[in-house]
Amino acid sequence: MCVLGGGEKSPIMQGPGAKPGRVPTNFEQSTGDERKEFLAAQEGKTYYDMSPLVLEKKGTRHDPTIVPSGASWRLVGCNGAPGEGHELMWIRVERAHGIDRCPECGNVYKLSETGFNPENLPDAEGHEHH
């Protein structure tokens, strides 16, 4: 068991390991988030949201481009607001900042209030965490 910040216990997520005399596969020895990625892939799901962020308008301070994320920060690649273009710039969009701005095109980004939650994925036994 792993004790989380609030004192609650969480089972350790790990694979079954290899049979004696065999070298384990990545799936057999995977643990934690890597294991959750494998389990999600078996169900045709993705553990991390890797889809591109489609910009339909330029984000402003009052109407920013929302970046889906349940984390405290997310790395965003900006290559220009709609109608503009520039070399790819990587921007660390942080919840603590409120908003972050591309220094090249001025597009304003903000993390979503809610986002991808890996706890809603099935665990090794096939049931979901809510």
MARKEKE-103251 format. One line per field, with one value per residue (C-alpha): residue in one letter; chain; y, z, x. Coordinates in steps of 0.5 Angstrom, whole numbers. Last residue first. Layout:
// residues N
code	c(a; ...)
unit	c(A; ...)
north	c(Y; ...)
up	c(Z; ...)
east	c(X; ...)
// end
This chain:
// residues 130
code	c(h; h; e; h; g; e; a; d; p; l; n; e; p; n; f; g; t; e; s; l; k; y; v; n; g; c; e; p; c; r; d; i; g; h; a; r; e; v; r; i; w; m; l; e; h; g; e; g; p; a; g; n; c; g; v; l; r; w; s; a; g; s; p; v; i; t; p; d; h; r; t; g; k; k; e; l; v; l; p; s; m; d; y; y; t; k; g; e; q; a; a; l; f; e; k; r; e; d; g; t; s; q; e; f; n; t; p; v; r; g; p; k; a; g; p; g; q; m; i; p; s; k; e; g; g; g; l; v; c; m)
unit	c(A; A; A; A; A; A; A; A; A; A; A; A; A; A; A; A; A; A; A; A; A; A; A; A; A; A; A; A; A; A; A; A; A; A; A; A; A; A; A; A; A; A; A; A; A; A; A; A; A; A; A; A; A; A; A; A; A; A; A; A; A; A; A; A; A; A; A; A; A; A; A; A; A; A; A; A; A; A; A; A; A; A; A; A; A; A; A; A; A; A; A; A; A; A; A; A; A; A; A; A; A; A; A; A; A; A; A; A; A; A; A; A; A; A; A; A; A; A; A; A; A; A; A; A; A; A; A; A; A; A)
north	c(15; 9; 4; -3; -8; -11; -8; -1; 2; 9; 15; 16; 19; 25; 29; 36; 41; 48; 48; 51; 58; 61; 68; 68; 74; 72; 71; 72; 67; 68; 65; 66; 64; 64; 58; 54; 54; 54; 52; 55; 52; 56; 53; 58; 63; 64; 68; 67; 63; 64; 62; 56; 55; 48; 47; 44; 43; 45; 44; 38; 36; 39; 42; 48; 54; 59; 66; 70; 76; 76; 74; 68; 68; 64; 57; 54; 47; 44; 37; 31; 27; 27; 22; 15; 13; 8; 2; -2; -5; 2; 4; -2; -1; 7; 5; 0; 6; 11; 6; 0; -4; -11; -16; -10; -9; -16; -20; -24; -32; -37; -36; -33; -26; -20; -20; -12; -7; -1; 0; 0; 7; 8; 15; 19; 26; 26; 19; 13; 7; 0)
up	c(-18; -19; -24; -24; -29; -24; -26; -25; -30; -32; -28; -23; -30; -29; -36; -34; -29; -28; -35; -36; -39; -45; -48; -55; -55; -62; -60; -52; -52; -46; -39; -35; -28; -26; -21; -26; -30; -37; -39; -46; -52; -58; -65; -70; -72; -76; -75; -78; -72; -66; -68; -67; -60; -56; -49; -43; -38; -31; -24; -27; -29; -36; -42; -44; -45; -50; -46; -46; -42; -42; -50; -54; -61; -64; -67; -64; -64; -58; -61; -58; -53; -47; -43; -41; -48; -49; -54; -48; -48; -49; -42; -39; -42; -40; -33; -32; -34; -29; -23; -25; -31; -30; -34; -39; -41; -42; -36; -37; -36; -32; -27; -30; -30; -26; -25; -26; -21; -19; -11; -7; -5; 3; 5; 10; 6; 2; 0; 3; -1; 0)
east	c(-29; -24; -26; -27; -23; -18; -12; -15; -20; -19; -23; -17; -13; -18; -17; -20; -23; -22; -19; -12; -11; -8; -7; -4; 1; 4; 11; 11; 6; 2; 0; -6; -8; -1; -2; -5; 1; 2; 9; 10; 14; 15; 14; 16; 11; 4; -2; -9; -11; -6; 1; 6; 4; 7; 3; 7; 2; 1; -2; -5; -13; -11; -15; -12; -17; -15; -17; -23; -21; -14; -15; -14; -14; -19; -21; -15; -14; -10; -7; -9; -4; -9; -6; -9; -11; -17; -17; -19; -12; -9; -12; -9; -2; -2; -5; 2; 6; 2; 4; 8; 10; 14; 9; 7; 15; 16; 19; 25; 24; 26; 21; 15; 15; 12; 5; 4; 4; -1; 1; -6; -8; -8; -11; -7; -9; -2; -3; 0; 2; 0)
// end
